Amino acid sequence: MRLTGLARRYAAALFQAARESNAVDSVESDLGFITYSLDDIPQLQEVLVHPLIPGARSLDRVFKERMFARVEA
């Protein structure tokens, strides 16, 4: 995968924030889960790029249960 300059800066910032929070493994796991979900559920990609459905709300609904389960553990 080729990263653009903007994507590279976001990735670096995410890694730095994860490292500072000692959460690199959790962030890597979450990103893997998101990648798996996007690959496994083609409709999810359609929802996320649909102009009438805010992407952040969609992601929140899809991944909220997994994220809260990890935080509460």
C-alpha positions as CSV (number, residue, x, y, z in Angstrom):
1,M,0.0,0.0,0.0
2,R,1.3,3.4,-0.9
3,L,0.7,6.1,1.7
4,T,0.2,9.8,0.7
5,G,2.0,12.5,2.7
6,L,-1.2,13.2,4.7
7,A,-1.8,9.5,5.5
8,R,1.8,9.1,6.5
9,R,1.5,12.1,9.0
10,Y,-1.7,10.6,10.4
11,A,-0.1,7.2,10.8
12,A,2.9,8.7,12.5
13,A,0.7,10.7,14.9
14,L,-1.4,7.7,15.7
15,F,1.6,5.6,16.4
16,Q,3.1,8.3,18.6
17,A,-0.1,8.7,20.6
18,A,-0.4,4.9,21.0
19,R,3.2,4.6,22.1
20,E,2.8,7.5,24.6
21,S,-0.2,5.7,26.1
22,N,1.4,2.3,26.1
23,A,-1.4,1.2,23.8
24,V,0.5,0.1,20.6
25,D,-0.8,-3.5,20.9
26,S,-4.4,-2.4,21.4
27,V,-4.3,0.1,18.5
28,E,-2.7,-2.5,16.3
29,S,-5.4,-5.0,17.3
30,D,-8.2,-2.4,16.7
31,L,-6.8,-1.5,13.3
32,G,-6.6,-5.2,12.4
33,F,-10.2,-5.7,13.4
34,I,-11.3,-2.7,11.3
35,T,-9.3,-4.0,8.3
36,Y,-10.8,-7.5,8.8
37,S,-14.3,-6.0,9.1
38,L,-13.9,-3.9,5.9
39,D,-12.6,-6.9,4.0
40,D,-15.3,-9.3,5.4
41,I,-18.3,-7.0,5.1
42,P,-18.4,-5.2,1.7
43,Q,-21.6,-3.3,2.7
44,L,-19.7,-1.6,5.5
45,Q,-17.5,0.1,2.9
46,E,-20.6,1.3,1.1
47,V,-22.1,2.7,4.3
48,L,-18.9,4.5,5.2
49,V,-18.6,6.3,1.8
50,H,-22.3,7.0,1.4
51,P,-22.8,10.8,1.3
52,L,-25.9,10.8,3.4
53,I,-24.5,8.7,6.3
54,P,-22.0,10.4,8.5
55,G,-18.9,8.1,8.6
56,A,-18.0,8.8,12.2
57,R,-21.5,7.8,13.4
58,S,-21.4,4.7,11.4
59,L,-18.0,3.6,12.8
60,D,-19.1,4.4,16.3
61,R,-22.1,2.2,16.0
62,V,-20.2,-0.7,14.3
63,F,-17.2,-0.7,16.6
64,K,-18.6,0.7,19.9
65,E,-19.4,-2.6,21.5
66,R,-15.9,-4.0,20.8
67,M,-14.1,-0.8,22.1
68,F,-16.2,-0.6,25.3
69,A,-15.7,-4.2,26.0
70,R,-11.9,-3.8,26.0
71,V,-12.0,-0.6,28.1
72,E,-14.2,-2.2,30.7
73,A,-12.1,-5.3,31.0
